[in-house]
């Protein structure tokens, strides 16, 4: 796994706070997390 400090040109969403993410990204992430919760 590559840490954020070793990636020189990372995407903002990789390090952005939840409140700074666009609404579509928040919803996508929430959908992914909910799906994973259902699997475990």
C-alpha contacts under 8 A as a table, 3 or more apart, distances in Angstrom:
res1	aa1	res2	aa2	distance
2	X	6	X	6.56
2	X	7	X	7.24
3	X	6	X	5.53
3	X	7	X	6.89
4	X	7	X	5.37
4	X	10	X	7.49
4	X	15	X	7.76
5	X	8	X	7.31
7	X	10	X	5.77
10	X	14	X	6.83
11	X	14	X	5.54
11	X	15	X	7.50
12	X	15	X	5.61
12	X	16	X	5.73
13	X	16	X	4.98
13	X	21	X	6.55
16	X	20	X	5.98
16	X	21	X	6.51
17	X	20	X	5.29
17	X	21	X	6.75
18	X	21	X	5.44
18	X	26	X	7.13
19	X	22	X	8.00
21	X	25	X	6.15
21	X	26	X	6.26
22	X	25	X	5.37
22	X	26	X	6.41
23	X	26	X	5.07
23	X	27	X	6.20
24	X	27	X	5.18
24	X	28	X	6.11
25	X	28	X	5.02
25	X	29	X	6.05
26	X	29	X	5.21
26	X	30	X	6.06
27	X	30	X	5.01
27	X	31	X	6.08
28	X	31	X	5.14
28	X	32	X	6.29
29	X	32	X	5.09
29	X	33	X	6.20
30	X	33	X	5.14
30	X	34	X	6.07
31	X	34	X	5.15
31	X	35	X	6.17
32	X	35	X	5.17
32	X	36	X	6.27
33	X	36	X	5.11
33	X	37	X	6.17
34	X	37	X	5.06
34	X	38	X	6.37
35	X	38	X	5.18
35	X	39	X	6.53
36	X	39	X	5.11
36	X	40	X	6.58
37	X	40	X	5.46
